[in-house]
Amino acid sequence: MKHTPVETVDPRTKGEKPPFPAQNQELPGTEQEMSPKPDHGEKSYRGYGRLQGKVALITGADSGIGRAVAIAYAREGADVLISFLNEQEDAEETGSWVREAGRRPVLAPGDIGEEPHCRELVDRAFREWGRLDILVNNAGIQTKHQHIEEWSPEEWDRTFKTNIYAMFYLARHALPRMQTGGSIINTASVQAYQPNPELLAYAATKGAIVTFTKALASMAMEGGIRVNAVAPGPVWTPLIPASFEEDKVKNFGEKSLLGRPAQPAELAPVYVFLASPESSYVTGSVVDMTGGRMLP
């Protein structure tokens, strides 16, 4: 029996390797100004109907991992509520890809660090579709300092409100209304396990997300809802040129075993798996997507 040869691709060549062009942005950053542009799977992701008829709420869906997940979910058959802060042009771009996949996007700008807005996001999903099957808590911010006194209380508070309080707010309103078989997926980070002291606030929130995920998984299973997290390593998103100096951006991701950062498209399939019935025996887990930086 003959088998058709399979073309193999060196995984290190899937995304561009450093050095990148020098660049810097203001937080929260935008796709429009990045070079090279991230790959969200616009040309490569193929859907197989694994989320047909589902409704997903994705925070930070305007760009980066959130956009890649939105595109993948739409191509798998899900409608998408696109939550974002104020990056209107990026969010509209995400919406156009969801629409092109034959699904309906709804754009919802606002600050998820505010509890009333999180309540409104969940209410919006039920007004638009009458259901919410998948909640992806993905949005996050980070700031970089050399010394602890350089973080102001306001900056620290904003990081925690965006990165971890929002997960609590959204889960608190969504979980009682989600049906059996639903899924909550949180974006953690390698920083929860191998923290960079210059990212103290961000790393602390990511550690909290890991614990939040595991505790909520036990609580949510009473209603048949699974809760998991994805822990990315370096990923080429607007947060990078908006957080680091130009020399750090130029060499971003070079210390991974693959010698480069991940593209958002490379993470999206894991979010699909965790949202689909294929992961029916997976809950309370943190999936390693670190490019070889092993989690404990």
Secondary structure, 3 states (H helix, E strand, C coil): CCCCCCCCCCHHHCCCCCCCCCCCCCCCCCHHHCCCCCCCCCCCCCCCCCCCCCEEEEECCCCHHHHHHHHHHHHCCCEEEEEECCCHHHHHHHHHHHHHCCCCEEEEECCCCCHHHHHHHHHHHHHHHCCCCEEEECCCCCCCCCCHHHCCHHHHHHHHHHHHHHHHHHHHHHHHHCCCCCEEEEECCHHHCCCCHHHHHHHHHHHHHHHHHHHHHHHHHHHCCEEEEEEECCECCCCCCCCCCHHHHHCCCCCCCCCCCECHHHHHHHHHHHHCHHHCCCCCCEEEECCCCCCC
